């Protein structure tokens, strides 16, 4: 069986990523892209049947691990009675086809064993294994090929490749596993030590651009490194997670493929990258967004493939038993075909925030935006599946309507700024005054409708959808979007209601899934971690900084020993659940730390300033005591 989710660490190269357990086993790896079929799928099955690659002492050992400072190079130290050995794992960023594992003797003499079980196509295809003319081990099935290069002795045992060797203090043994297409020449060999040095230097150079200044800068940097590892370098797309079907509830059916790019994460991701100093990555994400949504506005999706693919059919892999029996195992995601109003707001907000930071939109992008707004004018009154991608029928979700408001609000602000700049430069005014007036009317109509139909006076809170009595953590974003000020009594009442009714064991649930659900799925899931960070953001905005700090500390304590977070946390079992590591969890972490530590953090920047924009809602200035809180 696979280990606990938090027992895994991530190594990656910007094209793919591997999950490596603390026991030295690579239990998940998709090559050559994040969304390709896995060659090691033990995470969702068994090691012998579905593939893994383990290097560990033959005797009982105590294992500790860490990343090299400011890198994605993983070091695991195994202590036995006879000595100690260190395994260094990394994927060279210069070439997206290698996983390198270096075994180094630290103390004494340690007997080691390597087990390599290659199973292509998510564990369903057993390869033909042979030796090349250079005596390298070659495994081929269909279009896929893996080549293992090492000086260690290799032998076949059943359908496993085994190596038994001993490492003494000062000695080392290298293993390099490389991916290639079966009809092409083998990937060229690399020099492991040289690649280790260059990979270490590359990550550390990247980290030097980080702008921190928080009480938790080490955690902040690790989260940014994780986000960088989840960016598909050729296109700039950011996968939500490198895994599929890790359950939101152990043994349950809420098992989804997250190896795609969600528009709902766009603005938060953009702000996290820009505010931390990573403008190039933010620009690449902005460019990916505009390419992905280009085309007919009626065909805009909520998620896309890492290169902008739209056909993401969802299928079930019935030969995989699932993580701890959590079935079905799914690849692809049917939610790609859902209708969600919130994606329009996310898109316009992301593009607006990028424009505010000097990433000027080109004429093609402006035309795409106009077409999307024309479409949104026609459809914003329709029900949708909402931010949480419910499969129980469309409703008039309040968060969706607020995000439709955001789309028009950001478009208006963009054109007003264009006109203002043109006047200042004594140039012809840009934009279409008639269209802007129409958008302003729609924006104000949405605002009135949400305040009338989406707010429940008995609960003193906004609700999940029109006419409901249910709460939803997405309502915590109302002030962040600038829809209403943070100190508006309706916002304050909503924060209080969510803290009272959606708080479970100290963490905020997305919505109540323990009784009768509205999402069309069986009851039960963990606490979706970004929601708790959003709650902390609201506490900061309300000046309740001591409470916010306590919640932040509680959330940071959930990070595993190498600083990684999954999608959710199960407070009853006290373990991480959901796909891992989750980009949105780390994005929320970054933004909340910046919100707490800066007078102008992502929450205020996203909501805007009413004195500058004149739009109905606004975020108040962050309380100065947040920035002055002493570091720990």
Backbone torsions as a table, in degrees:
resi	resn	phi	psi	omega
1	UNK	NA	156.4	176.0
2	UNK	-69.7	163.1	177.3
3	UNK	-79.5	177.5	169.5
4	UNK	-59.2	149.1	-178.2
5	UNK	-57.5	-40.3	-178.3
6	UNK	-74.1	-4.2	176.4
7	UNK	-84.3	2.8	-179.8
8	UNK	-103.6	152.7	172.1
9	UNK	-123.3	163.5	-175.3
10	UNK	-115.2	134.8	163.7
11	UNK	-126.6	148.5	-176.8
12	UNK	-161.4	171.5	-176.9
13	UNK	-133.0	11.0	-178.3
14	UNK	86.9	5.5	174.4
15	UNK	-129.5	-35.3	178.3
16	UNK	-149.0	179.3	-179.4
17	UNK	-155.2	151.9	179.1
18	UNK	-120.9	143.3	172.0
19	UNK	-102.4	125.2	-176.3
20	UNK	-120.1	124.0	-179.1
21	UNK	-75.8	161.5	179.9
22	UNK	-67.3	-14.0	176.2
23	UNK	-89.1	7.0	175.5
24	UNK	90.1	13.2	-176.9
25	UNK	-105.0	127.8	170.9
26	UNK	-82.6	107.7	-174.3
27	UNK	-105.1	-2.7	178.2
28	UNK	-153.9	126.8	175.8
29	UNK	-161.5	123.0	174.9
30	UNK	-109.2	129.2	-179.4
31	UNK	-131.9	141.4	7.1
32	UNK	-94.9	2.1	-179.1
33	UNK	-129.8	164.3	177.5
34	UNK	-52.3	-38.9	-172.9
35	UNK	-98.6	10.7	175.5
36	UNK	-75.1	168.5	177.7
37	UNK	-69.2	148.5	-175.4
38	UNK	-81.7	143.9	171.3
39	UNK	-99.6	-17.7	170.9
40	UNK	-125.4	114.2	-175.0
41	UNK	-125.0	21.2	-179.1
42	UNK	-60.0	-22.8	177.5
43	UNK	-56.4	-31.3	-177.6
44	UNK	-112.9	13.4	-178.7
45	UNK	-157.9	-130.4	177.6
46	UNK	-122.0	156.0	-175.0
47	UNK	-68.6	-41.0	-177.1
48	UNK	-74.4	-37.2	-176.3
49	UNK	-83.0	-31.1	-168.1
50	UNK	-122.7	3.5	168.5
51	UNK	99.6	133.3	173.4
52	UNK	-164.2	172.8	177.6
53	UNK	-142.9	105.9	-174.4
54	UNK	-115.2	135.4	171.3
55	UNK	-129.5	118.4	-175.0
56	UNK	-161.3	163.9	175.8
57	UNK	-64.0	150.8	176.8
58	UNK	-76.0	-27.0	179.6
59	UNK	-91.1	165.9	176.8
60	UNK	-59.2	140.1	-175.1
61	UNK	-143.1	152.0	169.5
62	UNK	-101.1	127.7	-171.7
63	UNK	-117.7	136.2	171.8
64	UNK	-131.1	156.8	-176.1
65	UNK	-150.5	160.9	176.2
66	UNK	-164.8	161.9	169.4
67	UNK	-87.0	145.1	166.8
68	UNK	-57.8	140.8	-174.1
69	UNK	-51.8	129.0	176.0
70	UNK	58.8	37.3	176.8
71	UNK	-142.5	175.2	170.6
72	UNK	-110.6	30.4	175.7
73	UNK	-95.6	118.8	-174.2
74	UNK	-96.5	132.9	176.3
75	UNK	-121.1	123.8	178.8
76	UNK	-119.0	123.3	-179.9
77	UNK	-105.3	124.5	178.2
78	UNK	-107.1	123.2	179.0
79	UNK	-106.0	125.0	175.0
80	UNK	-121.3	177.7	177.8
81	UNK	-65.7	-26.9	-175.8
82	UNK	-90.8	-18.1	-177.4
83	UNK	165.8	-161.7	-178.5
84	UNK	-137.9	146.1	179.6
85	UNK	-138.3	146.6	179.2
86	UNK	-116.6	132.0	174.5
87	UNK	-109.5	123.2	-179.3
88	UNK	-106.8	120.3	-177.7
89	UNK	-116.2	135.3	175.4
90	UNK	-163.1	162.7	173.3
91	UNK	-119.9	116.6	-177.8
92	UNK	-58.5	130.2	-177.6
93	UNK	-76.8	-16.7	-177.5
94	UNK	-78.4	-17.9	-175.7
95	UNK	-148.4	113.0	-173.3
96	UNK	-82.6	44.6	-179.2
97	UNK	-133.1	9.2	-172.9
98	UNK	-129.8	144.3	166.0
99	UNK	-122.7	118.7	-174.2
100	UNK	-108.5	135.4	177.6
101	UNK	-131.1	115.1	-179.2
102	UNK	-107.9	125.9	178.8
103	UNK	-103.8	119.6	-175.4
104	UNK	-121.0	128.6	175.7
105	UNK	-74.3	127.8	-178.9
106	UNK	-104.8	-42.2	-176.4
107	UNK	-154.9	141.3	175.4
108	UNK	65.6	-143.5	-175.5
109	UNK	-140.6	122.3	-173.0
110	UNK	-123.8	126.0	174.1
111	UNK	-80.4	131.7	-175.1
112	UNK	-122.4	157.7	175.6
113	UNK	-139.1	137.1	173.8
114	UNK	-114.7	132.3	174.3
115	UNK	-122.0	121.5	178.5
116	UNK	-118.6	115.1	177.8
117	UNK	-122.7	103.2	180.0
118	UNK	-92.7	126.9	176.7
119	UNK	-138.7	100.6	-178.6
120	UNK	-71.5	171.2	176.6
121	UNK	52.0	55.5	177.0
122	UNK	56.6	42.0	174.8
123	UNK	84.9	3.8	-174.8
124	UNK	-96.7	-14.2	-173.8
125	UNK	-120.1	113.8	176.0
126	UNK	-84.2	124.2	-174.8
127	UNK	-81.8	164.3	169.5
128	UNK	-87.7	123.1	-175.8
129	UNK	-107.2	131.9	-179.2
130	UNK	-149.3	177.9	176.3
131	UNK	-105.5	139.9	176.0
132	UNK	-82.5	176.0	178.3
133	UNK	-64.3	-19.7	177.0
134	UNK	-95.5	10.2	179.7
135	UNK	69.4	18.7	172.2
136	UNK	-79.5	150.8	176.9
137	UNK	-82.6	131.4	-176.9
138	UNK	-126.9	128.3	178.2
139	UNK	-120.7	124.1	-174.8
140	UNK	-130.9	136.8	169.9
141	UNK	-152.6	120.4	-179.0
142	UNK	59.4	-130.1	-177.4
143	UNK	-82.4	-7.0	-169.9
144	UNK	-100.7	147.6	178.8
145	UNK	-146.1	136.1	170.3
146	UNK	-119.5	141.0	177.7
147	UNK	-124.9	125.6	177.5
148	UNK	-107.0	126.5	177.5
149	UNK	-119.7	128.2	-179.9
150	UNK	-164.8	157.5	172.7
151	UNK	-89.3	-9.3	-178.4
152	UNK	-70.7	149.8	177.4
153	UNK	-68.4	140.1	-179.5
154	UNK	-123.8	145.1	174.6
155	UNK	-148.4	154.1	177.4
156	UNK	-92.1	131.3	176.5
157	UNK	-129.8	106.1	-173.2
158	UNK	63.3	-124.8	177.2
159	UNK	-110.9	35.2	179.1
160	UNK	-126.6	141.0	171.7
161	UNK	-96.5	126.1	-173.0
162	UNK	-121.5	143.2	171.2
163	UNK	-134.8	129.4	175.8
164	UNK	-118.9	125.2	-176.0
165	UNK	-152.8	167.2	-179.4
166	UNK	-124.0	139.4	179.8
167	UNK	-122.5	126.9	175.9
168	UNK	-102.0	164.6	179.3
169	UNK	-53.8	129.9	-179.8
170	UNK	90.0	-13.0	178.2
171	UNK	-93.0	164.4	177.1
172	UNK	-149.8	159.3	176.0
173	UNK	-140.2	131.1	-176.9
174	UNK	-108.8	142.3	173.8
175	UNK	-129.5	126.6	178.3
176	UNK	-124.6	117.3	176.7
177	UNK	-105.1	125.4	-174.4
178	UNK	-123.9	143.9	179.1
179	UNK	-102.6	144.2	173.3
180	UNK	-156.6	169.6	175.0
181	UNK	-82.8	140.7	-171.8
182	UNK	-65.6	-24.7	-178.2
183	UNK	-89.7	-0.4	179.8
184	UNK	-107.5	169.3	174.9
185	UNK	-60.8	155.3	177.7
186	UNK	-59.6	146.6	175.0
187	UNK	-55.7	140.3	-178.9
188	UNK	-63.9	148.4	178.9
189	UNK	-68.9	156.3	177.1
190	UNK	-124.9	163.1	176.6
191	UNK	-97.1	108.4	-170.6
192	UNK	-56.7	-43.9	-176.3
193	UNK	-66.4	-40.9	178.3
194	UNK	-64.8	-40.3	179.3
195	UNK	-68.7	-33.0	176.2
196	UNK	-63.3	-45.1	-179.9
197	UNK	-63.6	-44.5	-177.7
198	UNK	-69.8	-37.0	179.0
199	UNK	-67.3	-42.8	176.9
200	UNK	-59.8	-45.7	-179.8
201	UNK	-64.4	-38.1	-178.5
202	UNK	-63.3	-47.5	-179.0
203	UNK	-65.3	-41.0	-178.5
204	UNK	-68.0	-36.2	175.2
205	UNK	-63.3	-40.7	179.2
206	UNK	-63.1	-40.2	-177.4
207	UNK	-67.6	-22.9	-179.2
208	UNK	-64.2	-19.3	179.3
209	UNK	-81.1	-7.0	-173.3
210	UNK	-69.7	130.6	173.9
211	UNK	-104.8	106.7	-177.1
212	UNK	-103.8	-106.7	-177.5
213	UNK	84.7	24.3	177.9
214	UNK	-108.6	165.8	173.6
215	UNK	-68.6	-6.3	-174.3
216	UNK	-130.5	47.4	-172.3
217	UNK	-64.3	-32.3	178.4
218	UNK	-63.8	-41.4	177.7
219	UNK	-67.8	-41.1	178.4
220	UNK	-58.7	-48.0	-179.5
221	UNK	-62.5	-41.9	180.0
222	UNK	-63.5	-39.1	178.3
223	UNK	-66.0	-39.2	178.5
224	UNK	-67.3	-37.9	174.3
225	UNK	-60.9	-40.0	178.9
226	UNK	-64.6	-43.4	176.9
227	UNK	-61.5	-42.3	178.4
228	UNK	-60.4	-39.3	-179.8
229	UNK	-66.3	-22.4	-178.0
230	UNK	-95.5	4.1	175.8
231	UNK	-88.5	124.2	175.8
232	UNK	-77.6	105.4	-168.1
233	UNK	-58.0	-38.0	-178.4
234	UNK	-62.0	-28.4	-175.2
235	UNK	-120.5	-19.4	-174.9
236	UNK	87.4	-2.4	177.1
237	UNK	-68.9	145.3	-177.6
238	UNK	-115.1	117.6	179.2
239	UNK	-74.2	144.6	178.3
240	UNK	-65.0	-33.6	176.3
241	UNK	-165.0	159.0	179.2
242	UNK	-87.1	6.6	-174.0
243	UNK	-122.6	166.3	171.7
244	UNK	-127.1	146.4	165.8
245	UNK	66.7	17.8	166.8
246	UNK	-72.1	126.2	-164.9
247	UNK	-74.4	145.9	172.0
248	UNK	-78.2	-17.3	171.9
249	UNK	-143.6	125.6	-176.9
250	UNK	-57.8	125.9	-179.1
251	UNK	84.9	-0.9	-176.6
252	UNK	-94.5	-172.2	-175.3
253	UNK	-108.4	-0.2	179.8
254	UNK	-81.7	70.9	-173.8
255	UNK	-124.7	109.4	-170.6
256	UNK	-124.4	156.8	176.5
257	UNK	-87.6	118.5	-176.4
258	UNK	-109.8	17.5	-177.0
259	UNK	-86.3	40.3	-178.7
260	UNK	-134.2	-179.7	-175.9
261	UNK	-112.8	121.6	-178.2
262	UNK	-97.7	133.0	175.8
263	UNK	-69.3	-26.8	-176.9
264	UNK	-63.4	-21.3	-178.4
265	UNK	-91.1	1.3	-164.6
266	UNK	-60.2	-56.4	-171.7
267	UNK	-69.0	-44.2	178.1
268	UNK	-57.9	-41.2	179.4
269	UNK	-65.6	-44.5	180.0
270	UNK	-60.5	-45.5	-179.4
271	UNK	-65.5	-41.3	179.6
272	UNK	-59.7	-45.1	-179.0
273	UNK	-68.6	-46.9	-176.6
274	UNK	-66.2	-45.3	-175.9
275	UNK	-70.5	-21.4	177.5
276	UNK	-90.6	-2.4	174.6
277	UNK	104.5	8.2	-174.2
278	UNK	-107.5	73.8	-176.0
279	UNK	-69.4	-38.2	-179.1
280	UNK	-60.9	-44.6	179.4
281	UNK	-66.3	-38.6	177.7
282	UNK	-64.4	-41.1	179.5
283	UNK	-65.6	-40.4	178.2
284	UNK	-63.2	-38.4	177.5
285	UNK	-67.2	-42.3	177.4
286	UNK	-59.8	-44.2	-179.4
287	UNK	-65.9	-38.5	176.6
288	UNK	-60.7	-43.1	-179.3
289	UNK	-58.3	-48.9	-176.0
290	UNK	-66.6	-34.7	176.7
291	UNK	-69.7	-40.8	-175.0
292	UNK	-63.6	-41.3	-174.6
293	UNK	-89.8	-5.0	-179.8
294	UNK	-60.2	140.9	-178.3
295	UNK	125.0	-160.0	-178.9
296	UNK	-65.9	126.8	-178.6
297	UNK	-63.7	-25.3	177.7
298	UNK	-66.6	-16.6	-176.7
299	UNK	-103.7	13.0	178.5
300	UNK	-62.8	134.6	-178.5
301	UNK	-106.4	165.8	176.5
302	UNK	-86.8	-20.5	178.1
303	UNK	-149.1	156.6	-177.9
304	UNK	-140.0	166.1	172.3
305	UNK	-70.5	169.9	-173.2
306	UNK	-67.8	-16.9	173.5
307	UNK	-106.4	8.5	-178.7
308	UNK	97.7	11.4	-179.9
309	UNK	-61.1	146.2	-178.7
310	UNK	-110.5	-25.2	179.2
311	UNK	-88.1	103.9	-177.3
312	UNK	-128.2	61.0	-174.8
313	UNK	-59.3	138.6	-179.0
314	UNK	-93.2	123.1	176.7
315	UNK	-130.1	160.3	-179.8
316	UNK	-108.3	134.1	179.6
317	UNK	-97.2	93.9	-170.2
318	UNK	-74.9	-10.5	178.3
319	UNK	-83.5	-10.6	177.9
320	UNK	-96.4	126.6	-178.6
321	UNK	-73.5	-12.2	178.5
322	UNK	88.1	160.1	-180.0
323	UNK	-66.1	116.6	-176.7
324	UNK	49.4	41.3	176.5
325	UNK	76.8	14.9	-179.6
326	UNK	-85.1	106.6	-177.5
327	UNK	-124.2	156.8	5.0
328	UNK	-83.0	160.7	169.0
329	UNK	-89.7	125.8	-175.2
330	UNK	-117.6	144.6	165.8
331	UNK	-126.7	146.2	-168.6
332	UNK	81.6	170.1	-177.0
333	UNK	-149.0	112.4	-177.5
334	UNK	-66.5	-16.2	178.7
335	UNK	-64.5	-15.4	177.8
336	UNK	-59.0	-23.7	-178.0
337	UNK	-94.2	0.3	-177.9
338	UNK	-74.5	160.4	174.4
339	UNK	-102.3	118.3	179.5
340	UNK	-133.9	117.7	179.5
341	UNK	-65.1	-29.9	-172.8
342	UNK	-64.1	-23.7	-176.8
343	UNK	-65.7	-28.7	179.3
344	UNK	-67.6	-42.3	176.1
345	UNK	-64.3	-41.9	178.3
346	UNK	-59.9	-44.7	-177.8
347	UNK	-63.2	-50.2	-178.0
348	UNK	-66.8	-35.8	178.4
349	UNK	-66.2	-43.3	179.2
350	UNK	-61.5	-45.9	-179.0
351	UNK	-66.8	-36.1	178.3
352	UNK	-67.0	-45.8	179.6
353	UNK	-62.6	-38.4	177.7
354	UNK	-63.8	-42.6	179.1
355	UNK	-62.1	-37.9	179.1
356	UNK	-62.1	-26.9	-178.7
357	UNK	-95.9	13.9	175.0
358	UNK	95.9	2.2	176.7
359	UNK	-87.1	83.5	-172.7
360	UNK	-67.7	138.4	179.8
361	UNK	-76.6	143.2	175.9
362	UNK	-87.0	171.1	-175.7
363	UNK	-62.8	-35.1	178.7
364	UNK	-64.0	-42.2	178.7
365	UNK	-63.8	-37.6	178.3
366	UNK	-64.0	-41.3	179.9
367	UNK	-65.5	-40.1	176.8
368	UNK	-61.1	-42.5	179.6
369	UNK	-62.0	-41.9	178.3
370	UNK	-61.6	-41.5	179.4
371	UNK	-64.4	-40.1	179.0
372	UNK	-65.0	-40.5	178.6
373	UNK	-66.2	-40.2	177.0
374	UNK	-58.8	-40.8	178.2
375	UNK	-67.3	-43.0	-177.8
376	UNK	-64.3	-34.4	175.7
377	UNK	-56.2	-33.4	-176.8
378	UNK	-84.0	-26.0	-168.5
379	UNK	-115.8	-4.0	-171.9
380	UNK	-65.1	-22.0	179.7
381	UNK	-79.4	-8.4	-176.8
382	UNK	-82.2	150.9	173.2
383	UNK	-71.5	160.5	-179.4
384	UNK	-144.0	-177.3	179.9
385	UNK	-87.3	-11.0	171.8
386	UNK	79.6	171.6	-175.0
387	UNK	-59.5	-30.3	-175.7
388	UNK	-93.2	8.5	171.8
389	UNK	57.0	48.9	-176.7
390	UNK	-62.4	150.8	178.2
391	UNK	-118.0	28.1	179.9
392	UNK	-116.6	17.4	178.4
393	UNK	110.4	151.3	-177.8
394	UNK	-77.7	147.9	177.6
395	UNK	-143.3	168.9	176.1
396	UNK	-86.4	78.3	-178.1
397	UNK	-70.5	134.5	-176.9
398	UNK	-65.0	-42.6	179.6
399	UNK	-60.1	-38.6	179.2
400	UNK	-62.9	-42.5	179.6
401	UNK	-66.6	-39.7	177.6
402	UNK	-60.5	-39.9	-179.4
403	UNK	-71.8	-30.1	172.2
404	UNK	-63.7	-40.8	174.4
405	UNK	-58.1	-43.2	-179.7
406	UNK	-58.6	-42.0	-178.5
407	UNK	-57.8	-48.9	-179.5
408	UNK	-69.4	-38.6	179.9
409	UNK	-60.7	-46.6	-177.7
410	UNK	-69.2	-34.8	177.1
411	UNK	-64.5	-42.7	178.8
412	UNK	-62.4	-46.2	-178.6
413	UNK	-63.9	-37.5	178.2
414	UNK	-61.1	-49.9	-177.6
415	UNK	-69.6	-33.9	176.7
416	UNK	-64.7	-38.4	178.1
417	UNK	-68.9	-37.3	177.3
418	UNK	-61.6	-43.3	179.3
419	UNK	-64.9	-43.9	-179.2
420	UNK	-61.6	-42.2	179.5
421	UNK	-67.8	-39.4	179.3
422	UNK	-62.1	-40.6	178.8
423	UNK	-65.6	-40.6	-179.9
424	UNK	-63.9	-33.8	-179.1
425	UNK	-92.1	4.2	-179.6
426	UNK	58.1	43.6	178.3
427	UNK	-115.3	165.7	175.8
428	UNK	-59.5	137.9	-178.4
429	UNK	-65.2	138.3	179.0
430	UNK	-91.2	163.1	173.9
431	UNK	93.6	178.7	-176.6
432	UNK	-122.9	105.4	-175.5
433	UNK	-59.3	-37.9	180.0
434	UNK	-64.8	-43.3	179.6
435	UNK	-64.9	-41.9	-178.7
436	UNK	-64.0	-40.2	177.7
437	UNK	-62.8	-40.0	178.5
438	UNK	-65.2	-42.7	179.2
439	UNK	-63.2	-36.9	179.8
440	UNK	-64.4	-38.0	177.5
441	UNK	-64.9	-42.6	178.2
442	UNK	-64.7	-44.4	179.9
443	UNK	-56.9	-45.7	-178.0
444	UNK	-68.8	-33.7	177.5
445	UNK	-65.9	-43.5	178.0
446	UNK	-61.5	-42.8	-178.8
447	UNK	-59.5	-46.6	179.3
448	UNK	-62.4	-43.8	-176.8
449	UNK	-64.4	-42.8	-179.5
450	UNK	-63.7	-42.6	-179.4
451	UNK	-67.1	-30.1	179.8
452	UNK	-83.1	-44.5	-172.2
453	UNK	-100.4	-17.8	-175.8
454	UNK	-101.5	-2.5	-178.9
455	UNK	-112.5	130.6	179.5
456	UNK	-105.1	115.6	-175.4
457	UNK	-68.8	-32.1	178.7
458	UNK	-65.7	-41.2	178.5
459	UNK	-81.4	-16.3	-172.6
460	UNK	54.5	45.0	-175.5
461	UNK	-155.8	150.1	164.1
462	UNK	-67.6	156.5	-175.2
463	UNK	-123.3	172.9	-173.5
464	UNK	-63.3	-44.4	178.9
465	UNK	-148.9	163.5	-175.5
466	UNK	-54.1	128.2	176.2
467	UNK	84.4	-2.9	-176.7
468	UNK	-85.1	165.8	170.0
469	UNK	-111.9	5.1	-176.5
470	UNK	-88.6	148.0	175.6
471	UNK	-97.6	166.6	-178.9
472	UNK	-153.0	132.2	-177.5
473	UNK	-64.6	-22.1	177.4
474	UNK	-62.4	-19.1	177.0
475	UNK	-66.0	-18.0	176.7
476	UNK	-66.2	-13.0	-177.6
477	UNK	-90.3	-3.0	-175.2
478	UNK	-57.7	-45.1	179.0
479	UNK	-72.8	-37.5	179.6
480	UNK	-57.4	-35.2	-177.9
481	UNK	-80.5	-6.9	-177.5
482	UNK	81.0	11.6	-178.8
483	UNK	-67.1	-40.7	173.6
484	UNK	-141.7	154.8	176.5
485	UNK	-64.3	153.9	-179.5
486	UNK	-59.2	-34.6	-176.4
487	UNK	-92.5	8.2	174.3
488	UNK	-60.6	134.0	-177.0
489	UNK	-55.2	-32.3	178.9
490	UNK	-69.3	-35.4	176.2
491	UNK	-70.3	-45.0	179.0
492	UNK	-59.8	-43.0	178.4
493	UNK	-63.3	-36.8	178.9
494	UNK	-66.6	-43.4	178.1
495	UNK	-61.1	-43.0	179.7
496	UNK	-65.1	-40.6	-179.0
497	UNK	-65.9	-42.4	179.1
498	UNK	-66.0	-40.8	177.0
499	UNK	-63.0	-27.6	-179.6
500	UNK	-85.8	-42.4	-168.5
501	UNK	-106.9	-21.0	179.0
502	UNK	-108.9	0.6	177.6
503	UNK	-82.3	123.9	-179.0
504	UNK	-129.1	114.7	-179.8
505	UNK	55.1	35.2	176.1
506	UNK	88.8	5.5	-179.3
507	UNK	-131.7	150.1	-175.0
508	UNK	-91.0	129.5	174.7
509	UNK	-83.4	155.1	175.7
510	UNK	-62.1	-47.7	176.8
511	UNK	-164.1	173.6	-176.3
512	UNK	-76.4	110.0	177.8
513	UNK	-110.2	12.8	-175.8
514	UNK	-96.5	-9.8	175.7
515	UNK	-118.6	-132.4	175.3
516	UNK	-75.5	118.2	-175.3
517	UNK	-97.2	159.5	176.6
518	UNK	-103.3	4.1	-172.7
519	UNK	-99.4	2.4	176.4
520	UNK	78.2	12.9	-177.9
521	UNK	-125.1	159.9	177.1
522	UNK	-59.1	154.9	-176.5
523	UNK	-66.4	152.5	169.5
524	UNK	105.8	126.4	169.9
525	UNK	-165.2	170.6	176.6
526	UNK	-78.5	-174.4	177.2
527	UNK	-85.3	120.4	179.8
528	UNK	-70.3	112.5	-166.5
529	UNK	-61.3	-39.7	179.0
530	UNK	-55.8	-30.1	-178.7
531	UNK	-63.1	-38.2	178.3
532	UNK	-69.0	-35.4	174.4
533	UNK	-65.3	-39.0	177.1
534	UNK	-61.9	-39.2	178.5
535	UNK	-62.8	-42.3	177.0
536	UNK	-61.4	-39.7	177.8
537	UNK	-59.3	-39.9	178.7
538	UNK	-68.6	-37.8	175.9
539	UNK	-61.9	-40.3	177.3
540	UNK	-61.4	-47.8	-179.0
541	UNK	-61.8	-28.5	179.6
542	UNK	-89.8	3.0	178.5
543	UNK	81.1	9.3	-179.5
544	UNK	-92.2	62.9	-168.3
545	UNK	-72.8	-30.4	177.0
546	UNK	-64.9	-42.7	176.6
547	UNK	-64.0	-41.4	179.8
548	UNK	-61.7	-44.5	-178.6
549	UNK	-63.7	-40.9	178.8
550	UNK	-61.9	-41.1	178.7
551	UNK	-67.7	-41.5	178.2
552	UNK	-59.2	-46.1	179.5
553	UNK	-61.1	-39.0	178.9
554	UNK	-65.3	-41.0	179.3
555	UNK	-67.5	-41.9	-179.8
556	UNK	-65.7	-27.8	178.7
557	UNK	-67.6	-14.5	178.6
558	UNK	-79.6	-19.5	177.7
559	UNK	-57.0	141.6	178.6
560	UNK	-73.6	-174.7	-172.4
561	UNK	-65.1	-16.1	176.7
562	UNK	-113.6	17.7	168.8
563	UNK	85.0	21.8	-175.3
564	UNK	-107.2	147.7	178.7
565	UNK	-124.0	141.8	171.5
566	UNK	-85.8	-170.9	179.5
567	UNK	-71.0	-40.3	-172.5
568	UNK	-137.0	170.6	176.4
569	UNK	-132.8	132.5	177.6
570	UNK	-95.7	102.8	-175.9
571	UNK	-72.1	-15.6	177.8
572	UNK	-80.2	-50.5	177.2
573	UNK	-80.1	-12.4	-179.1
574	UNK	56.8	55.3	179.3
575	UNK	-152.0	158.6	178.0
576	UNK	-77.7	145.6	177.7
577	UNK	-139.0	163.0	-178.6
578	UNK	88.9	173.6	-175.5
579	UNK	-62.0	152.0	-163.4
580	UNK	-149.3	140.3	-18.6
581	UNK	-72.5	150.8	-172.4
582	UNK	-98.2	120.1	-178.6
583	UNK	-58.6	-43.3	-174.9
584	UNK	-64.9	-35.0	176.2
585	UNK	-62.8	-43.6	-179.1
586	UNK	-73.2	-32.9	174.0
587	UNK	-62.0	-46.8	179.9
588	UNK	-62.4	-40.6	177.7
589	UNK	-59.3	-49.3	-179.3
590	UNK	-59.0	-48.7	-176.9
591	UNK	-64.1	-39.3	-179.1
592	UNK	-67.9	-41.1	177.7
593	UNK	-62.8	-39.0	177.9
594	UNK	-70.3	-38.6	176.8
595	UNK	-60.0	-41.6	-177.6
596	UNK	-68.7	-33.7	-167.1
597	UNK	-100.4	-9.0	-176.9
598	UNK	-126.4	142.5	177.0
599	UNK	-61.9	-31.8	176.6
600	UNK	-120.6	93.9	179.4
601	UNK	-102.0	-178.6	-177.9
602	UNK	-56.5	-35.3	-178.1
603	UNK	-64.4	-45.4	179.7
604	UNK	-68.2	-41.1	-179.4
605	UNK	-61.9	-38.1	-177.9
606	UNK	-71.6	-41.2	-178.5
607	UNK	-69.6	-34.3	176.3
608	UNK	92.5	176.2	-177.4
609	UNK	-117.2	117.3	-176.3
610	UNK	-64.8	-26.8	179.5
611	UNK	-67.0	-27.5	-178.9
612	UNK	-90.8	-33.7	-171.1
613	UNK	-105.6	-29.4	-178.3
614	UNK	75.1	10.2	-179.9
615	UNK	-81.9	161.2	-168.7
616	UNK	-60.2	-39.9	-174.7
617	UNK	-105.6	161.2	179.0
618	UNK	-161.0	155.4	177.5
619	UNK	-99.3	128.0	178.5
620	UNK	-70.4	163.1	178.9
621	UNK	-63.5	141.9	178.8
622	UNK	-62.0	144.5	179.8
623	UNK	-64.5	135.1	-176.2
624	UNK	-62.1	-27.2	-179.1
625	UNK	-63.6	-22.8	178.5
626	UNK	-64.7	-40.7	-178.1
627	UNK	-75.5	-21.2	-174.6
628	UNK	-96.4	-2.0	-179.5
629	UNK	-61.1	127.7	-176.6
630	UNK	-65.0	148.5	179.3
631	UNK	-73.4	154.4	175.8
632	UNK	-100.2	NA	NA
